[in-house]
Amino acid sequence: MSSSEYRVVPIGVIETEYESSESTPIQPIYSQSVGRAIINPEYSAGLKSLELFSHGYLIYWFDRAKKPELLVTPYLDDRQHGVFATRVPSRPNPIGISIVEFIEVGRHIIVFRGADMLNGTPLLDIKPYISKFDDRKSVVDGWIKEMSSDDERYIADDRFEE
């Protein structure tokens, strides 16, 4: 493997009610849907103590995303932005991240609220949300701050899915 190639191995799979991006919430904050992260047996020991946390990051692979483009029109705007100024799934490295609420952490299954990913999505990693490290007080929200609070475009369509 050269220094510019990396191998990523899923640690499990995410199960949700969403079979296509159309009608899927665009962020976990807009979802009350419950999902499950099924952890491969060889990684299940890594869940020890995760039940002590209320929230965490699920990091996953957008395995059904279209070929990436560097200029995109995201779900929440009618204007183009650079892909790195958005959270669209079609990216050079199609990695997704969602902050979810842990409902139950078992031996090899995590039940969570805030599902915004497709059923069968490969799970790459899990990290606990730690408010001391992750909460920021002085955040600038870029072009998102121009959005109306009553904007109703919180559901995805199929523009980024193959």
C-alpha positions as CSV (number, residue, x, y, z in Angstrom):
1,M,0.0,0.0,0.0
2,S,1.5,3.3,-1.0
3,S,1.5,6.3,1.3
4,S,-1.5,7.8,-0.6
5,E,-3.7,4.7,-0.2
6,Y,-5.5,3.7,3.0
7,R,-7.6,0.6,3.8
8,V,-10.8,1.1,5.8
9,V,-12.5,-2.0,7.2
10,P,-16.1,-1.7,8.4
11,I,-16.6,-2.7,12.1
12,G,-20.3,-3.4,11.5
13,V,-23.4,-2.3,9.7
14,I,-26.2,0.2,10.4
15,E,-29.8,-0.9,10.2
16,T,-32.5,1.8,9.7
17,E,-35.9,2.1,8.2
18,Y,-34.6,4.0,5.2
19,E,-34.0,2.1,2.0
20,S,-33.3,5.1,-0.3
21,S,-32.2,8.7,0.4
22,E,-35.5,10.0,-0.7
23,S,-37.5,10.8,2.5
24,T,-34.5,10.3,4.8
25,P,-33.8,13.1,7.3
26,I,-30.7,15.1,6.2
27,Q,-29.2,15.3,9.7
28,P,-29.8,13.2,12.9
29,I,-31.2,16.3,14.7
30,Y,-34.2,16.1,12.4
31,S,-34.8,12.4,13.1
32,Q,-36.6,10.6,15.9
33,S,-36.1,7.4,14.0
34,V,-34.5,4.5,15.9
35,G,-31.7,2.5,14.2
36,R,-29.3,-0.2,15.2
37,A,-25.6,-0.6,14.8
38,I,-24.7,-4.2,14.5
39,I,-21.0,-4.6,15.5
40,N,-19.0,-7.5,14.0
41,P,-18.1,-10.0,16.7
42,E,-14.4,-9.3,16.5
43,Y,-15.0,-5.7,17.5
44,S,-17.7,-6.2,20.2
45,A,-15.2,-6.0,23.1
46,G,-14.6,-2.4,22.0
47,L,-18.1,-1.4,23.2
48,K,-17.1,-1.9,26.9
49,S,-18.1,1.3,28.9
50,L,-19.9,2.9,25.9
51,E,-23.2,2.4,27.8
52,L,-22.0,5.1,30.2
53,F,-22.4,7.8,27.5
54,S,-25.7,9.2,26.3
55,H,-24.6,10.2,22.8
56,G,-22.0,9.3,20.3
57,Y,-20.7,9.8,16.8
58,L,-21.4,7.1,14.3
59,I,-18.8,7.3,11.4
60,Y,-19.8,5.5,8.3
61,W,-19.3,5.0,4.5
62,F,-21.8,6.5,2.1
63,D,-21.7,3.3,0.0
64,R,-24.5,4.4,-2.4
65,A,-23.4,8.0,-3.0
66,K,-23.0,9.2,-6.6
67,K,-19.6,10.1,-8.0
68,P,-18.3,13.3,-6.1
69,E,-18.4,16.7,-7.6
70,L,-16.5,19.6,-6.1
71,L,-19.3,22.1,-6.6
72,V,-22.7,21.0,-5.3
73,T,-26.1,22.4,-4.5
74,P,-26.9,21.0,-1.0
75,Y,-30.3,20.1,0.4
76,L,-30.6,23.3,2.4
77,D,-29.8,25.9,-0.3
78,D,-30.5,26.7,-4.0
79,R,-26.9,27.9,-4.6
80,Q,-23.8,26.0,-5.3
81,H,-21.1,25.6,-2.6
82,G,-17.8,23.7,-2.5
83,V,-18.4,20.1,-1.4
84,F,-16.2,20.8,1.7
85,A,-18.6,23.6,2.8
86,T,-21.5,21.1,2.8
87,R,-22.4,17.8,4.3
88,V,-23.6,16.2,1.1
89,P,-22.9,12.4,0.8
90,S,-21.1,12.6,-2.6
91,R,-17.6,13.4,-1.6
92,P,-14.0,12.4,-2.6
93,N,-14.0,10.1,0.5
94,P,-17.7,9.5,1.2
95,I,-17.5,9.4,4.9
96,G,-20.6,10.3,7.0
97,I,-20.8,11.3,10.6
98,S,-23.9,11.5,12.8
99,I,-24.3,12.4,16.4
100,V,-26.9,10.0,17.8
101,E,-28.5,9.3,21.2
102,F,-27.7,5.9,22.6
103,I,-30.8,4.1,23.8
104,E,-29.2,0.8,24.6
105,V,-25.7,-0.6,24.2
106,G,-25.6,-4.4,24.2
107,R,-22.8,-6.9,23.6
108,H,-22.7,-6.3,19.9
109,I,-25.7,-4.1,19.1
110,I,-26.3,-0.3,19.7
111,V,-29.8,0.9,19.6
112,F,-29.9,4.6,18.9
113,R,-32.2,7.6,18.1
114,G,-31.4,10.0,15.3
115,A,-31.1,7.6,12.3
116,D,-30.3,9.6,9.1
117,M,-28.5,6.9,7.2
118,L,-29.6,4.2,4.8
119,N,-30.3,0.6,5.9
120,G,-27.2,-1.5,5.4
121,T,-24.7,1.4,5.6
122,P,-21.2,0.2,6.5
123,L,-20.2,1.4,10.0
124,L,-16.5,2.5,10.2
125,D,-16.2,3.7,13.8
126,I,-17.9,4.9,17.0
127,K,-16.8,7.6,19.3
128,P,-18.5,8.9,22.4
129,Y,-19.8,12.5,22.4
130,I,-18.0,14.3,25.3
131,S,-19.4,17.7,25.9
132,K,-16.2,19.0,27.5
133,F,-14.4,18.3,24.2
134,D,-17.1,18.6,21.6
135,D,-19.3,21.5,22.6
136,R,-18.2,24.8,21.1
137,K,-19.6,28.2,22.2
138,S,-18.3,30.5,19.4
139,V,-19.4,28.8,16.2
140,V,-19.9,30.5,12.9
141,D,-22.4,28.6,10.7
142,G,-21.3,29.9,7.3
143,W,-24.0,30.0,4.6
144,I,-26.4,28.0,6.8
145,K,-27.0,31.0,9.1
146,E,-28.9,32.6,6.2
147,M,-31.5,29.8,6.2
148,S,-34.9,30.7,7.5
149,S,-35.9,28.9,10.7
150,D,-39.1,27.7,9.1
151,D,-37.3,26.1,6.1
152,E,-38.8,22.7,5.6
153,R,-36.1,21.1,3.5
154,Y,-34.9,18.7,6.2
155,I,-35.7,15.6,4.2
156,A,-33.3,14.3,1.5
157,D,-34.1,13.6,-2.1
158,D,-32.2,11.3,-4.5
159,R,-29.8,13.8,-6.1
160,F,-26.7,12.3,-4.4
161,E,-27.6,8.6,-4.5
162,E,-26.7,6.1,-7.3
